[in-house]
């Protein structure tokens, strides 16, 4: 189904059959569906997308605002949109009013710059610090007085919105002494904690898109 004005399927959006992840902005649930169509205006602004979902999920998400994540056709980048989900068929949601929040060309997850309390524990160091940016796959931290080394195994704790604390086992990818930053990749994180981090990232991106 085309958007108003009869514009063709966007060549820059996800192709039909692409997996799409939907996360309601008001609940901790995460749902996975399949893109059936991705229709845009002539300027490339996405107007409507149809997403295949089980009927029970279609009913549950009808009328809700969601975050949608999918790979783009042109370059394989990961894009995240905010939209309103509406039941289109028993097994299909229409996403309308879609707004691009982020587009990560080389990463497996979107990230957001945000300052959050953190704690880093490793061989020879144990102390509090602050995040520079976060994603569900890793975190960039302000380095403390005791610098870890690349490939160090560490434990990371992050304090998110409303005091929610999440934990992960990680590995130090790199240490930038000049910038005073340490990048840690999450190796093992509880799925609920990973979803909480993703929600924090998307909330922060939505806030910044509104100029907050």
VOVEXPA-988808 format. One line per field, with one value per residue (C-alpha): residue number from 1; residue in one letter; y, z, x. Coordinates in pm, 1 decimal, padded with zeros to 6 digits. Last residue first. Layout:
REM residues N
resi [NUM;...] $
resn [A;...] $
v [Y;...] $
w [Z;...] $
u [X;...] $
***
This chain:
REM residues 212
resi [212;211;210;209;208;207;206;205;204;203;202;201;200;199;198;197;196;195;194;193;192;191;190;189;188;187;186;185;184;183;182;181;180;179;178;177;176;175;174;173;172;171;170;169;168;167;166;165;164;163;162;161;160;159;158;157;156;155;154;153;152;151;150;149;148;147;146;145;144;143;142;141;140;139;138;137;136;135;134;133;132;131;130;129;128;127;126;125;124;123;122;121;120;119;118;117;116;115;114;113;112;111;110;109;108;107;106;105;104;103;102;101;100;99;98;97;96;95;94;93;92;91;90;89;88;87;86;85;84;83;82;81;80;79;78;77;76;75;74;73;72;71;70;69;68;67;66;65;64;63;62;61;60;59;58;57;56;55;54;53;52;51;50;49;48;47;46;45;44;43;42;41;40;39;38;37;36;35;34;33;32;31;30;29;28;27;26;25;24;23;22;21;20;19;18;17;16;15;14;13;12;11;10;9;8;7;6;5;4;3;2;1] $
resn [X;X;X;X;X;X;X;X;X;X;X;X;X;X;X;X;X;X;X;X;X;X;X;X;X;X;X;X;X;X;X;X;X;X;X;X;X;X;X;X;X;X;X;X;X;X;X;X;X;X;X;X;X;X;X;X;X;X;X;X;X;X;X;X;X;X;X;X;X;X;X;X;X;X;X;X;X;X;X;X;X;X;X;X;X;X;X;X;X;X;X;X;X;X;X;X;X;X;X;X;X;X;X;X;X;X;X;X;X;X;X;X;X;X;X;X;X;X;X;X;X;X;X;X;X;X;X;X;X;X;X;X;X;X;X;X;X;X;X;X;X;X;X;X;X;X;X;X;X;X;X;X;X;X;X;X;X;X;X;X;X;X;X;X;X;X;X;X;X;X;X;X;X;X;X;X;X;X;X;X;X;X;X;X;X;X;X;X;X;X;X;X;X;X;X;X;X;X;X;X;X;X;X;X;X;X;X;X;X;X;X;X] $
v [01832.3;01930.7;01684.5;01461.5;01483.0;01333.2;01057.3;00970.2;00959.6;00739.8;00510.7;00470.8;00416.7;00155.2;-00025.5;-00028.8;-00173.8;-00436.2;-00541.5;-00562.6;-00788.4;-01000.8;-01050.5;-00932.2;-01126.5;-00995.0;-00622.9;-00429.6;-00167.6;00156.0;00362.0;00739.2;01003.4;01169.5;01152.6;00817.5;00651.5;00295.1;00024.7;-00281.3;-00355.0;-00675.1;-00709.4;-00880.8;-00687.0;-00527.9;-00308.9;-00067.7;00105.3;00433.3;00585.7;00600.5;00408.5;00329.8;00126.2;-00157.0;-00298.8;-00604.8;-00633.0;-00865.5;-00676.6;-00700.6;-00347.3;-00228.1;-00070.3;00279.1;00362.4;00735.8;00706.9;00681.7;00833.0;00548.2;00436.7;00155.4;-00168.0;-00389.2;-00246.5;00100.1;00368.6;00700.3;00903.0;00703.7;00817.3;00660.4;00475.6;00251.5;-00084.5;-00126.7;-00381.1;-00650.2;-00529.2;-00350.3;-00054.5;00137.9;00370.8;00684.6;00808.2;01087.1;01032.6;01013.8;00761.8;00439.4;00232.1;-00134.0;-00358.1;-00073.1;00041.7;00259.4;00354.9;00555.7;00722.5;00878.4;00875.9;00975.7;00754.3;00906.2;00569.4;00206.5;-00027.5;-00356.4;-00692.5;-01032.4;-00952.3;-00673.7;-00305.4;-00276.6;00055.7;00122.8;00486.1;00560.1;00622.7;00506.7;00334.1;00263.4;-00000.9;00046.1;-00218.5;00037.0;00079.2;-00156.5;-00030.4;-00270.0;-00242.9;-00096.8;00025.8;00227.3;00221.0;00442.7;00230.4;00233.0;-00140.6;-00296.7;-00567.2;-00656.7;-00687.4;-00890.4;-01138.6;-01158.5;-01256.4;-00979.2;-00873.0;-00509.1;-00255.9;00074.8;00423.0;00780.6;00755.5;01087.2;01021.6;01357.1;01186.8;01045.8;00701.1;00348.9;00050.6;-00277.8;-00624.6;-00576.0;-00880.1;-00900.0;-00914.2;-00792.3;-00639.4;-00571.9;-00327.1;-00104.6;00256.3;00324.4;-00004.3;-00187.5;-00317.7;-00509.9;-00547.5;-00842.1;-00768.8;-00967.8;-00667.5;-00436.1;-00192.4;00173.5;00368.1;00243.3;00382.8;00206.0;00431.7;00755.5;00742.1;01083.1;00936.8;00653.9;00338.3;00000.0] $
w [02484.8;02117.6;02026.2;01854.9;02175.4;02381.6;02127.0;02130.4;02512.1;02525.5;02263.4;02460.6;02791.1;02630.1;02486.0;02830.3;02986.7;02711.8;02783.3;03155.6;03083.9;02849.4;03125.2;03006.1;02899.4;02670.1;02685.9;02500.7;02705.2;02569.7;02806.0;02785.4;02910.5;02568.8;02554.1;02735.2;02485.7;02612.8;02380.4;02361.1;02734.7;02779.1;02955.4;03217.6;03259.7;03524.4;03526.1;03792.3;03770.2;03963.2;03794.3;03463.8;03436.0;03679.5;03508.6;03652.2;03466.1;03539.3;03364.3;03158.6;03028.9;02649.6;02623.9;02954.3;03245.4;03360.4;03729.8;03775.9;03619.5;03254.6;03146.2;03005.3;02660.3;02683.8;02507.9;02319.4;02439.0;02366.2;02580.7;02551.6;02778.3;03092.7;03433.5;03682.8;04013.5;04121.4;04140.5;03988.1;04007.0;03786.4;03701.8;03841.6;03674.4;03825.8;03635.1;03694.6;03374.7;03132.8;02792.9;02431.4;02267.9;02085.1;01814.8;01793.9;01560.2;01447.4;01115.1;00955.6;01265.9;01180.3;01462.3;01553.8;01218.1;01256.0;01139.2;01159.0;01076.7;01138.4;01001.9;01186.3;01026.2;01136.3;01186.4;00931.3;00956.1;01334.3;01417.9;01548.8;01601.9;01509.3;01633.3;01405.4;01453.0;01166.9;01140.1;00828.8;00556.1;00294.2;00053.8;00199.8;00559.4;00855.1;01106.5;01446.3;01536.1;01850.0;01939.3;02014.5;02083.6;01898.8;01827.0;02005.0;02198.3;01908.6;01662.7;01922.5;01956.0;01576.2;01525.7;01346.2;00985.1;00949.0;00709.6;00682.3;00638.0;00598.5;00571.7;00473.4;00149.6;-00012.6;-00260.3;00030.1;00165.3;00173.1;00345.5;00281.7;00434.8;00704.8;00933.6;01308.3;01638.8;01966.1;02277.7;02597.0;02867.3;02836.4;02747.0;02447.3;02289.0;02142.8;01786.4;01618.8;01241.1;01037.0;00665.2;00445.5;00237.0;00190.2;00468.5;00362.8;00118.8;-00198.3;-00065.7;-00206.9;-00461.8;-00398.7;-00466.0;-00318.3;00014.0;00108.3;-00098.8;00000.0] $
u [01514.5;01521.7;01248.0;01504.1;01710.7;01427.7;01372.5;01744.1;01746.6;01438.4;01593.4;01916.9;01733.7;01508.8;01811.2;01976.5;01661.2;01639.7;01999.0;01919.4;01621.9;01835.0;02097.9;02437.0;02746.5;03019.1;02945.3;03214.3;03399.5;03546.1;03763.7;03796.8;04042.4;04058.1;04438.8;04445.4;04213.3;04169.9;04041.4;03821.7;03798.6;03599.8;03269.1;03059.0;02738.3;02518.4;02209.0;02083.5;01744.6;01760.1;01456.6;01644.3;01971.2;02253.8;02523.4;02735.4;03035.0;03246.7;03581.1;03799.6;04102.8;04140.3;04285.4;04433.6;04250.7;04346.6;04366.8;04305.5;03962.1;03866.6;03534.9;03333.7;03220.1;02966.5;02879.1;02635.6;02301.3;02433.8;02594.1;02773.5;03002.9;02927.7;03051.2;03294.5;03298.9;03579.3;03748.5;04092.6;04375.4;04222.8;03873.2;03570.1;03396.5;03106.2;02876.6;02670.1;02504.0;02596.1;02439.5;02548.2;02322.7;02398.9;02234.9;02326.9;02526.7;02745.2;02889.1;02622.4;02423.4;02111.4;01919.8;01584.8;01402.4;01036.3;00747.0;00399.3;00245.9;00343.1;00074.8;00053.6;-00024.8;-00153.3;-00520.9;-00493.9;-00400.2;-00382.1;-00216.7;00134.6;00238.3;00599.9;00953.5;01231.2;01564.1;01803.1;02074.0;02285.3;02281.6;02384.6;02093.9;01832.4;01822.7;01837.8;01554.4;01461.1;01110.7;01033.6;00666.1;00367.2;00061.9;-00270.9;-00274.1;00024.4;-00162.4;-00395.5;-00108.0;00083.4;-00203.6;-00237.9;00128.9;00320.7;00383.2;00486.2;00332.1;00517.5;00374.6;00501.5;00878.6;01035.5;01226.6;01147.6;00913.2;00712.8;00780.4;00636.7;00797.1;00618.5;00602.6;00866.2;00888.3;00823.6;01008.6;00856.9;01018.4;00821.1;00935.3;00626.5;00536.9;00759.4;00653.4;00956.5;00930.9;01212.4;01211.4;01338.9;01365.2;01125.1;01025.5;01326.4;01415.6;01407.5;01623.4;01452.8;01125.0;00819.6;00658.7;00466.8;00093.4;00014.9;-00092.2;00141.2;00147.8;00000.0] $
***
